[in-house]
Amino acid sequence: MSQGDISIHHGNLEPLRIYGINHFMQKYGIQFSFNTESKINIVYGDTSQGINGFNIYISKNELGEGICGYLRIEDEKVPLFEKPMRLDESGDNLVVFVDNKGDEYPCVVLNNNSIAVGFDIFNEVGHILTGYLEHFWKMKENKHEKLAKIPMVDYYEKILFDCLLFASRRLNLSLKYKPFWPDGKKFAVCLTHDVDRVHKSYQYITHFVRNIGRGDFRSAMNQITSVARKLHGDEPYWNFDRIMEIERNLGVKSTFFLLNEQKKVCIFSPNGWKLYRGRYDIKDKRIVEVIKKLDAEGWEIGVHGSYNSYRDFDMMKGEKETLEEILGKRVHGISQHYCNLEIPLTWEYHEKLGFSYDASLGFVTDIGFRWGTCHPFHPFNPENGRILSLWELPIIIMDNACAYKSWQDIMEIINTVERYNGLLLLRWHQAVFNEREFPGRSEIYKRIIKECIKRGAWITNAYNIANWLTERERHINTHA
Ligand SMILES: [Zn+2]
């Protein structure tokens, strides 16, 4: 199939819709031409002129209030934030829409040499990838736990991709698109660790008190033996060697994000304690040694932005430079402490500082798809209309959240990421790899990796993911 085989026709478009189009092209690695008649034409919105060829008509709609209903795709129910156009029922119905009152009508209809899509894929994608789902998470209702498990962006775009596949087969063309991952791997796994603290101090007291309060005397006793072990030189939050061993045995290597916290805190505030007492000096001899060791043996080192760095350019710059000085080379990625982000400002800072990726976006106490996708993406800044070159690698499963989730919940997420060829980004804190202190945490980590090895996933560090994606999208021109 040559370059001019697919074209998209549209009138004036808002920046969010253009972003939606670009996202689709970039994600699938498909090149479109614009407003020229081709063998396959995506006709977006009302275009009065007749266009020859196999046409895919996509409606242009506005979003409604919250969830307006569901797309029924095989056995899945995928929410939609608009009411789709009511389509003519004379063709083959591929996807059905059911609104909140139970009204049911076709939403994707196949005719002889055209397909009609009744919902506005590009508008939905543009909104969701700029944070449209955030207000649902703030509502903290139980039903949103279900919503968090559905990467709707990936569902919507897969529908368009399937339409293009169908059209190409009809016309005996072979659709040119890029494989998502190297060597035809179905999905990828990205392993990451935040290094928040390396010494246990005040936690002896807080954990002891918490355990006693819960009536968990065995764990309380563990805290006492742990103090004794620490006095003999066994530092419970120093787990670098444990992690390296676990990963070596599994044949994988991860990314460690190192914190450089300088914040002055009030020691009378419990939150201040959290930030203050666990911290370490990044220039401390033992830390410098372990950073160099990890790097020399093939692990990636990145910046774990300090508590206030997400909105302080100079602070972030200083932290990056200090780490690069220690390392003697460039660092490529950052994750923000506490997932602190001021979107899009923080991402603009990250890009300006030359980071190629950010990995701070995810749920802290839930698992799943905060941004409605299991794929890395280029963020869009609605304030200046710019698509950033920075990659956002969304966090999908965080260690803390696993305490509230069953293995079944985790398997469901893995299934979805595999099915939609996405990226399963794991975030496991350095400190939790001590089984005595955090029972079960490292076991789940190992179990997830083993499961993904069994399924043939590409398992690697964050830089390798970002680098692969950047190479992959070369030669795909985006639509300005
Ligand atoms: Zn942190």
Boltz pocket constraint, residues with backbone or C-beta under 6 A from the ligand:
constraints:
  - pocket:
      binder: B
      contacts: [[A, 194], [A, 195], [A, 196], [A, 304], [A, 336], [A, 337], [A, 338]]
      max_distance: 6.0
